[in-house]
Amino acid sequence: MFQCIGVMTGNSMDAVDVIYTRFDGDKMEDICAASQPVPAELSGRFRSLKQRLAQNGGNIEQIAQDREFNFSALHDDYVKIVAETINTMISQNRINPHDVDLIGFHGQTCAHCPPSIARSKNPRDIYILQIGSGQMLADLTGIPVAYDFRSDDLMNLGEAAPLAPVHNKHIAADLKTKCIFPVAFCNGGNTGNISVVSENRQSRREELFGWDVGPFNHFSDHLCRTELNTAYDAYGCFGARGQINNNLLRRLFDTAVITKNGENFLYRRPPRSSDPAWYRIIPELTDPSLQIFDRLRTVQYFSAYIFAYSLRFLPENIFKPRYFLLFGGGWKNPLVTSDFRSLLTGRAPILPEHQEIFSKIQFPEAVVEWSDKFKYNSQYMEARIFADMAKCCLTREPFSYPGTTGCRTPTVGGIIARPGGSDNRRWSRAAKGWADKAC
């Protein structure tokens, strides 16, 4: 039996989520959880960092040497708020830190150029940059920390994402005993991703699939921040005042998710992972001639639309998922949730050019519910992934496979930093330039 803490701060950078989970064989049980808002000032500094990285090709070493930017202060402020959230949860729930086997720390992803984006399997062309010192977090909490989970997969020529599918497979094993199967796990954060656990129609062998869908909260949150002076559209209050504009919907689909190679990401087959650096704020998105509420409502529909559209990539020889478990803050917007349900069950408007695709996707019997209904806390689903990864790091179990990330062989992720150790890394091993250092 293992007891691990999982930590997640997503691309939205709105909160630190932590969860304490017990793993006993194939069973997992959440013991307690906590969340702490990230100050807007800190989130803003991370957005500035990501902009600089997009401009300099992901070179974190160059930025770290820029005294004006003060990367060290940004890094330390980030790790401190993560440690504070963990320590508060431990204190409030009277947990003995010595009972915690490991903390799974995701860190903050700031740049991502996997093989699918680089269009190359050459190690010199690919990288993943996550910020966060496992050593500093171990010292501040007094608990060993597993971190830098994505580097191992990328160095094994995988996409370094998504990591959710294997955790979702572990949950699906429990759900299957309750006849909740086949099942899809739908994460709605700044970026959306999906995992599907199903069976082959002929062999009845269980199969696992997973991929990044693309932008989810990204465009909605941008419009809210820049035009409505709020961080996000709480409960769809603003979007409900608008109408879906098909011309804008089409332009978003055709031009708003373009890789640095000029490809439309939405057409790319899995394994695939996306990067907010190439979610484009197209001119039509900020055109004042279209009312802000109509633009907001349209991007919210777009989030659900591309999520459903991506189901086209499931092989035809597997059973369609019947159950869709939702987690992630984006689904708290009831408009998006309702749109997704309507798109799956064939009751929503479709662009004419996508009619044939959606006719194959639609499943009138689809059940779309929050994962909480099935006793898996939706708010902390992503954080639990990294508690699970920490456990698998200890037991040396692979957490990515050729079918989920495109890696060459099943890959164990993460390295461990212990309190009082000497690991001075502040970013991931597979940051830009890693291959040259490995030579």
Secondary structure, DSSP 4 states (H G I P E B T S, - for coil): -EEEEEEE--TT--EEEEEEEEEETTEEEEEEEEEEEPPHHHHHHHHHHHHHHHHTTS-HHHHHT-TTT-HHHHHHHHHHHHHHHHHHHHHHTT--GGG--EEEE--EEEEEE-HHHHT---GGG-EEEEE--HHHHHHHHTS-EEE-HHHHHHHTTS-----HHHHHHHHHHHHHTTT--SEEEEEESSEEEEEEEEEBTTT--EEEEEEEEEESSHHHHHHHHHHSSSSS-GGGTTGGGS---HHHHHHHHHHSBB-TTS-BGGGPPSS----GGGB---GGGG-TTS-HHHHHHHHHHHHHHHHHHGGGGS-TTBPPPSEEEEESGGGGSHHHHHHHHHHHTT-S---GGGHHHHHHH--TT-EEEEGGGGT--STTHHHHHHHHHHHHHHHT---B-HHHH--SS-B---EEE-TT------B-TTSTTHHHHH-
